[in-house]
Amino acid sequence: MPKEIERKFLIANDGWKAGVQRSSFFAQGYLSYDPERTVRVRETDTQGFLTVKGLTVGLSRDEFEYEIPKEEAAALLKMCEHPPIQKRRYFVEHEGHLWEVDIFEGVNEGLVVAEIELSREDEEFVRPEWLGEEVSGDRRFSNSSLSLVPYKNW
């Protein structure tokens, strides 16, 4: 089964900007918030995705992601119970790993996080100097939680 193994960090400084390869705008909403099976729809600049994620155990969870037509993603976003979160994602290469730096907009404006996807929970990586505190275990920073309780309301 496909697994997502992810660690998430706050950003300590703007040093990540020097390594940006590209960026994309994301709008994503949730059709199900059940912690055992969240269902997310995402629209990017050019694509749409439907994703089902299982319960997180440690840093891992089952993840099934399917590309769908962008127009269908836009229609599904309108069906979400809560407004979609909006962010610009920057892709940053650092020491053999691809980092995703998300700058949130709208009700989550002011929040900036970096994520790294790993092939195993104990995989080692070189920590960039621009990383701050790790927030992988803090549910408030999950995108599904941010759609329910926006950063501006903390």
GROMACS elastic network, one bead per residue, 0.5 to 0.9 nm:
[ bonds ]
;  ai    aj funct       b0    kb
    1    62     6  0.67318   500
    1    63     6  0.79526   500
    1    64     6  0.84124   500
    2    61     6  0.85224   500
    2    62     6  0.58297   500
    2    63     6  0.56560   500
    2    64     6  0.65598   500
    3    60     6  0.64515   500
    3    61     6  0.55258   500
    3    63     6  0.54186   500
    3    64     6  0.82095   500
    3   119     6  0.85487   500
    4    53     6  0.85321   500
    4    59     6  0.80704   500
    4    60     6  0.55564   500
    4    61     6  0.54163   500
    4    62     6  0.61457   500
    4    63     6  0.58355   500
    4   117     6  0.70643   500
    4   118     6  0.77916   500
    4   119     6  0.82029   500
    5    58     6  0.88980   500
    5    59     6  0.54786   500
    5    61     6  0.68018   500
    5    62     6  0.89596   500
    5   116     6  0.83948   500
    5   117     6  0.55788   500
    5   118     6  0.53427   500
    5   119     6  0.66237   500
    5   120     6  0.66054   500
    5   121     6  0.63671   500
    6    59     6  0.60616   500
    6    60     6  0.69864   500
    6   115     6  0.66682   500
    6   116     6  0.56482   500
    6   118     6  0.60518   500
    6   119     6  0.89428   500
    6   121     6  0.81317   500
    6   136     6  0.76278   500
    7    59     6  0.70389   500
    7   114     6  0.83614   500
    7   115     6  0.56164   500
    7   116     6  0.54880   500
    7   117     6  0.66423   500
    7   118     6  0.79462   500
    7   134     6  0.76133   500
    7   135     6  0.77800   500
    7   136     6  0.51681   500
    7   137     6  0.85766   500
    8   113     6  0.67827   500
    8   114     6  0.57001   500
    8   116     6  0.66579   500
    8   117     6  0.89931   500
    8   133     6  0.87980   500
    8   134     6  0.59473   500
    8   135     6  0.55459   500
    8   137     6  0.84322   500
    8   141     6  0.84049   500
    9   112     6  0.88483   500
    9   113     6  0.55867   500
    9   114     6  0.51925   500
    9   115     6  0.63699   500
    9   116     6  0.87636   500
    9   131     6  0.64155   500
    9   132     6  0.60810   500
    9   133     6  0.55989   500
    9   135     6  0.52989   500
    9   136     6  0.67938   500
   10   111     6  0.83541   500
   10   112     6  0.64011   500
   10   114     6  0.62352   500
   10   115     6  0.89299   500
   10   131     6  0.63085   500
   10   133     6  0.53831   500
   10   134     6  0.63465   500
   10   135     6  0.69375   500
   11    14     6  0.77115   500
   11    16     6  0.86286   500
   11   101     6  0.85097   500
   11   112     6  0.62886   500
   11   113     6  0.58015   500
   11   114     6  0.66312   500
   11   130     6  0.60363   500
   11   133     6  0.75521   500
   12    15     6  0.85007   500
   12   129     6  0.80022   500
   12   130     6  0.51156   500
   12   131     6  0.52380   500
   12   133     6  0.79105   500
   13    16     6  0.75579   500
   13   129     6  0.83195   500
   13   130     6  0.51537   500
   13   131     6  0.74293   500
   13   132     6  0.80755   500
   14    17     6  0.58473   500
   14    18     6  0.82510   500
   14   130     6  0.66939   500
   15    18     6  0.61222   500
   15    19     6  0.80839   500
   15   128     6  0.86901   500
   15   129     6  0.74556   500
   15   130     6  0.54079   500
   15   131     6  0.89730   500
   16    19     6  0.57106   500
   16    20     6  0.69803   500
   16    92     6  0.69324   500
   16    94     6  0.89049   500
   16   101     6  0.81785   500
   16   128     6  0.80880   500
   16   129     6  0.85468   500
   16   130     6  0.61291   500
   16   131     6  0.85609   500
   17    20     6  0.54608   500
   17    90     6  0.85209   500
   17    92     6  0.78279   500
   18    21     6  0.89791   500
   18    92     6  0.84322   500
   19    91     6  0.81464   500
   19    92     6  0.51587   500
   19    93     6  0.60522   500
   19    94     6  0.73197   500
   20    23     6  0.76652   500
   20    90     6  0.62231   500
   20    91     6  0.56597   500
   20    93     6  0.71289   500
   21    90     6  0.74251   500
   21    91     6  0.56632   500
   21    92     6  0.58349   500
   21    93     6  0.72543   500
   22    89     6  0.84999   500
   22    90     6  0.59695   500
   22    91     6  0.56060   500
   22    92     6  0.77895   500
   23    88     6  0.67785   500
   23    89     6  0.53980   500
   23    91     6  0.60344   500
   24    44     6  0.64886   500
   24    45     6  0.60462   500
   24    46     6  0.87121   500
   24    87     6  0.85455   500
   24    88     6  0.56946   500
   24    89     6  0.53774   500
   24    90     6  0.67589   500
   24    91     6  0.86196   500
   25    43     6  0.82374   500
   25    44     6  0.55159   500
   25    45     6  0.57042   500
   25    86     6  0.75103   500
   25    87     6  0.59656   500
   25    89     6  0.62492   500
   25    90     6  0.89719   500
   26    42     6  0.67473   500
   26    43     6  0.57978   500
   26    45     6  0.70948   500
   26    85     6  0.79959   500
   26    86     6  0.57397   500
   26    87     6  0.53583   500
   26    88     6  0.60107   500
   26    89     6  0.70978   500
   27    41     6  0.83891   500
   27    42     6  0.57400   500
   27    43     6  0.53042   500
   27    44     6  0.65439   500
   27    74     6  0.89625   500
   27    77     6  0.82150   500
   27    84     6  0.58542   500
   27    85     6  0.56508   500
   27    87     6  0.67084   500
   27    88     6  0.88646   500
   28    40     6  0.68168   500
   28    41     6  0.55523   500
   28    43     6  0.62947   500
   28    44     6  0.85920   500
   28    77     6  0.70428   500
   28    83     6  0.86109   500
   28    85     6  0.54508   500
   28    86     6  0.67281   500
   28    87     6  0.87890   500
   28   143     6  0.85305   500
   28   147     6  0.88367   500
   29    39     6  0.85864   500
   29    40     6  0.57532   500
   29    41     6  0.54912   500
   29    42     6  0.66272   500
   29    76     6  0.84472   500
   29    77     6  0.57966   500
   29    78     6  0.86623   500
   29    79     6  0.88381   500
   29    80     6  0.59397   500
   29    81     6  0.82571   500
   29    82     6  0.71474   500
   29    83     6  0.66914   500
   29    85     6  0.63941   500
   29   143     6  0.88211   500
   29   144     6  0.77414   500
   29   147     6  0.73115   500
   30    33     6  0.65592   500
   30    38     6  0.71713   500
   30    39     6  0.56929   500
   30    41     6  0.62236   500
   30    42     6  0.88268   500
   30    77     6  0.78524   500
   30    79     6  0.88871   500
   30    80     6  0.56901   500
   30    81     6  0.73386   500
   30    82     6  0.74942   500
   30    83     6  0.88209   500
   30    84     6  0.75329   500
   30   144     6  0.67988   500
   30   147     6  0.80265   500
   31    38     6  0.74865   500
   31    39     6  0.53241   500
   31    40     6  0.60542   500
   31    41     6  0.73976   500
   31    76     6  0.82811   500
   31    77     6  0.83864   500
   31    79     6  0.73874   500
   31    80     6  0.52611   500
   31    81     6  0.69534   500
   31    82     6  0.89041   500
   32    35     6  0.86440   500
   32    37     6  0.72290   500
   32    38     6  0.50442   500
   32    40     6  0.73156   500
   32    80     6  0.84699   500
   32    81     6  0.87700   500
   33    36     6  0.84451   500
   33    37     6  0.72043   500
   33    39     6  0.70198   500
   33    40     6  0.87708   500
   33   144     6  0.69338   500
   33   145     6  0.86139   500
   34    37     6  0.53556   500
   34    38     6  0.54528   500
   34    39     6  0.83963   500
   34    55     6  0.88861   500
   35    38     6  0.60343   500
   35    53     6  0.86757   500
   35    54     6  0.73009   500
   35    55     6  0.57991   500
   35    56     6  0.80994   500
   36    53     6  0.77797   500
   36    54     6  0.51816   500
   36    56     6  0.78945   500
   37    52     6  0.64160   500
   37    53     6  0.53828   500
   37    55     6  0.62794   500
   38    51     6  0.81075   500
   38    52     6  0.57485   500
   38    53     6  0.52747   500
   38    54     6  0.66481   500
   38    55     6  0.82723   500
   38   144     6  0.80219   500
   39    50     6  0.73296   500
   39    51     6  0.57309   500
   39    53     6  0.65252   500
   40    49     6  0.80856   500
   40    50     6  0.58566   500
   40    51     6  0.50650   500
   40    52     6  0.63621   500
   40    53     6  0.80883   500
   40   144     6  0.83128   500
   41    48     6  0.74484   500
   41    49     6  0.57398   500
   41    51     6  0.63167   500
   41    52     6  0.89554   500
   41    73     6  0.62128   500
   41    74     6  0.85882   500
   41    76     6  0.67716   500
   41    77     6  0.64522   500
   41    80     6  0.86604   500
   42    47     6  0.82398   500
   42    48     6  0.56246   500
   42    49     6  0.51025   500
   42    50     6  0.65146   500
   42    51     6  0.80548   500
   42    70     6  0.88183   500
   42    73     6  0.63228   500
   42    74     6  0.82054   500
   42    76     6  0.88769   500
   42    77     6  0.76202   500
   42    84     6  0.88141   500
   43    46     6  0.76460   500
   43    47     6  0.59199   500
   43    49     6  0.65368   500
   43    70     6  0.63243   500
   43    71     6  0.87133   500
   43    73     6  0.57065   500
   43    74     6  0.65440   500
   43    77     6  0.81761   500
   44    47     6  0.52177   500
   44    48     6  0.62568   500
   44    49     6  0.84688   500
   44    70     6  0.78795   500
   45    48     6  0.87272   500
   45    70     6  0.87615   500
   46    70     6  0.68878   500
   47    67     6  0.72462   500
   47    68     6  0.72918   500
   47    69     6  0.65897   500
   47    71     6  0.87115   500
   47    73     6  0.81781   500
   48    66     6  0.84750   500
   48    67     6  0.57490   500
   48    68     6  0.50178   500
   48    69     6  0.54990   500
   48    71     6  0.75682   500
   48    72     6  0.72874   500
   48    73     6  0.50377   500
   48    74     6  0.78059   500
   49    65     6  0.66658   500
   49    66     6  0.54767   500
   49    68     6  0.52099   500
   49    69     6  0.78039   500
   49    70     6  0.78322   500
   49    73     6  0.65930   500
   50    64     6  0.82861   500
   50    65     6  0.57932   500
   50    66     6  0.52842   500
   50    67     6  0.64555   500
   50    68     6  0.67046   500
   50    73     6  0.75532   500
   51    63     6  0.70320   500
   51    64     6  0.55504   500
   51    66     6  0.62694   500
   51    67     6  0.86861   500
   52    62     6  0.81321   500
   52    63     6  0.58346   500
   52    64     6  0.51921   500
   52    65     6  0.64735   500
   52    66     6  0.89139   500
   53    56     6  0.84119   500
   53    61     6  0.67558   500
   53    62     6  0.56411   500
   53    64     6  0.64328   500
   53    65     6  0.84376   500
   54    61     6  0.54870   500
   54    63     6  0.63977   500
   54    64     6  0.87835   500
   55    60     6  0.83827   500
   55    61     6  0.57689   500
   55    62     6  0.72859   500
   56    59     6  0.65175   500
   56    60     6  0.55350   500
   56    62     6  0.78323   500
   57    60     6  0.54332   500
   57    61     6  0.61814   500
   58    61     6  0.82353   500
   58   121     6  0.81586   500
   58   137     6  0.83418   500
   59   121     6  0.63936   500
   59   136     6  0.75851   500
   59   137     6  0.80085   500
   60   120     6  0.85102   500
   60   121     6  0.72700   500
   67    70     6  0.86582   500
   68    71     6  0.83601   500
   68    72     6  0.66721   500
   68    73     6  0.67262   500
   69    72     6  0.52891   500
   69    73     6  0.64636   500
   69    74     6  0.88514   500
   70    73     6  0.50540   500
   70    74     6  0.63000   500
   70    75     6  0.87453   500
   71    74     6  0.51071   500
   71    75     6  0.63352   500
   71    76     6  0.87143   500
   72    75     6  0.50050   500
   72    76     6  0.60968   500
   72    77     6  0.85473   500
   73    76     6  0.50570   500
   73    77     6  0.61167   500
   73    78     6  0.88109   500
   74    77     6  0.51672   500
   74    78     6  0.67163   500
   75    78     6  0.53593   500
   75    79     6  0.69358   500
   76    79     6  0.50722   500
   76    80     6  0.68041   500
   77    80     6  0.53928   500
   77    81     6  0.89595   500
   77    83     6  0.80355   500
   77    84     6  0.68376   500
   78    81     6  0.82969   500
   78    83     6  0.81343   500
   78    84     6  0.86167   500
   79    82     6  0.87565   500
   80    83     6  0.68337   500
   80    84     6  0.75025   500
   81    84     6  0.89580   500
   82    85     6  0.89133   500
   82   147     6  0.66620   500
   82   148     6  0.69891   500
   83   147     6  0.69882   500
   83   148     6  0.88040   500
   84   147     6  0.65454   500
   85   104     6  0.77704   500
   85   105     6  0.76274   500
   85   106     6  0.75616   500
   85   107     6  0.78951   500
   85   108     6  0.75288   500
   85   143     6  0.75829   500
   85   144     6  0.87021   500
   85   146     6  0.73951   500
   85   147     6  0.57895   500
   85   150     6  0.87132   500
   86   103     6  0.87161   500
   86   104     6  0.59806   500
   86   105     6  0.53507   500
   86   106     6  0.65811   500
   86   107     6  0.85835   500
   86   108     6  0.79259   500
   86   109     6  0.89617   500
   87   102     6  0.61526   500
   87   103     6  0.54400   500
   87   105     6  0.52993   500
   87   106     6  0.83133   500
   87   108     6  0.85367   500
   87   109     6  0.86031   500
   88   101     6  0.81927   500
   88   102     6  0.57178   500
   88   103     6  0.53518   500
   88   104     6  0.64888   500
   88   105     6  0.77368   500
   89   100     6  0.62582   500
   89   101     6  0.55544   500
   89   103     6  0.64833   500
   89   104     6  0.85498   500
   90    99     6  0.81072   500
   90   100     6  0.56464   500
   90   101     6  0.50231   500
   90   102     6  0.63719   500
   90   103     6  0.81434   500
   91    98     6  0.66456   500
   91    99     6  0.58381   500
   91   101     6  0.64755   500
   91   102     6  0.89544   500
   92    97     6  0.83422   500
   92    98     6  0.56991   500
   92   100     6  0.62207   500
   92   101     6  0.72900   500
   93    96     6  0.67321   500
   93    97     6  0.57912   500
   93    99     6  0.60620   500
   93   100     6  0.87977   500
   94    97     6  0.54147   500
   94    98     6  0.63704   500
   94    99     6  0.71378   500
   94   126     6  0.77775   500
   94   127     6  0.85605   500
   94   128     6  0.70904   500
   95    98     6  0.84447   500
   95   125     6  0.77705   500
   95   126     6  0.63714   500
   95   127     6  0.87474   500
   95   128     6  0.84831   500
   96   125     6  0.82520   500
   96   126     6  0.85674   500
   97   116     6  0.75025   500
   97   117     6  0.83936   500
   97   118     6  0.85997   500
   97   125     6  0.74150   500
   97   126     6  0.84260   500
   98   115     6  0.88150   500
   98   116     6  0.66593   500
   98   117     6  0.78346   500
   99   114     6  0.64747   500
   99   115     6  0.57237   500
   99   116     6  0.50011   500
   99   117     6  0.77313   500
  100   113     6  0.81853   500
  100   114     6  0.54470   500
  100   115     6  0.51641   500
  100   116     6  0.64919   500
  100   117     6  0.88155   500
  101   112     6  0.70343   500
  101   113     6  0.56715   500
  101   115     6  0.64564   500
  102   111     6  0.81141   500
  102   112     6  0.55741   500
  102   113     6  0.53873   500
  102   114     6  0.62588   500
  102   115     6  0.81594   500
  103   108     6  0.88439   500
  103   109     6  0.75261   500
  103   110     6  0.75214   500
  103   111     6  0.62758   500
  103   113     6  0.69300   500
  104   107     6  0.82332   500
  104   108     6  0.54269   500
  104   109     6  0.50224   500
  104   110     6  0.66570   500
  104   111     6  0.56276   500
  104   112     6  0.63403   500
  104   113     6  0.85871   500
  105   108     6  0.54755   500
  105   110     6  0.74637   500
  105   111     6  0.81473   500
  106   109     6  0.52968   500
  107   110     6  0.88944   500
  107   146     6  0.89065   500
  107   147     6  0.88369   500
  107   150     6  0.57288   500
  107   151     6  0.66229   500
  107   152     6  0.58451   500
  107   153     6  0.83534   500
  108   111     6  0.60736   500
  108   146     6  0.72300   500
  108   147     6  0.85782   500
  108   150     6  0.53971   500
  108   152     6  0.58522   500
  108   153     6  0.87615   500
  109   112     6  0.83446   500
  109   150     6  0.89550   500
  109   151     6  0.72963   500
  109   152     6  0.72646   500
  110   151     6  0.78826   500
  110   152     6  0.81610   500
  111   151     6  0.69711   500
  111   152     6  0.89797   500
  113   131     6  0.88776   500
  113   135     6  0.89623   500
  113   141     6  0.85698   500
  114   131     6  0.75899   500
  115   136     6  0.88402   500
  117   120     6  0.89206   500
  118   121     6  0.67706   500
  118   122     6  0.85486   500
  118   123     6  0.64607   500
  118   124     6  0.86983   500
  118   125     6  0.88724   500
  119   122     6  0.86714   500
  119   123     6  0.67808   500
  120   123     6  0.52295   500
  120   124     6  0.89564   500
  121   124     6  0.87111   500
  127   130     6  0.83422   500
  127   131     6  0.70151   500
  128   131     6  0.57484   500
  129   132     6  0.82695   500
  131   134     6  0.81713   500
  134   137     6  0.81355   500
  134   138     6  0.88314   500
  135   138     6  0.52317   500
  135   139     6  0.82770   500
  135   140     6  0.88555   500
  135   141     6  0.70511   500
  136   139     6  0.77749   500
  136   141     6  0.78318   500
  136   142     6  0.84742   500
  137   140     6  0.89384   500
  137   141     6  0.85980   500
  138   141     6  0.60151   500
  138   142     6  0.76301   500
  139   142     6  0.53309   500
  139   143     6  0.88071   500
  139   144     6  0.88779   500
  139   145     6  0.67141   500
  139   146     6  0.89957   500
  140   143     6  0.81589   500
  140   144     6  0.86945   500
  140   145     6  0.55690   500
  140   146     6  0.65127   500
  140   149     6  0.78206   500
  140   150     6  0.88537   500
  140   151     6  0.84358   500
  141   144     6  0.84330   500
  141   145     6  0.67010   500
  141   146     6  0.64499   500
  141   151     6  0.85823   500
  142   145     6  0.52557   500
  142   146     6  0.62334   500
  142   147     6  0.88085   500
  143   147     6  0.63127   500
  143   148     6  0.88662   500
  144   147     6  0.52663   500
  144   148     6  0.67222   500
  144   149     6  0.88413   500
  145   148     6  0.51401   500
  145   149     6  0.58963   500
  145   150     6  0.76042   500
  146   149     6  0.50855   500
  146   151     6  0.64517   500
  147   150     6  0.58777   500
  147   151     6  0.89922   500
  149   152     6  0.83086   500
  149   153     6  0.65295   500
  149   154     6  0.76016   500
  150   153     6  0.55659   500
  150   154     6  0.72103   500
  151   154     6  0.54916   500
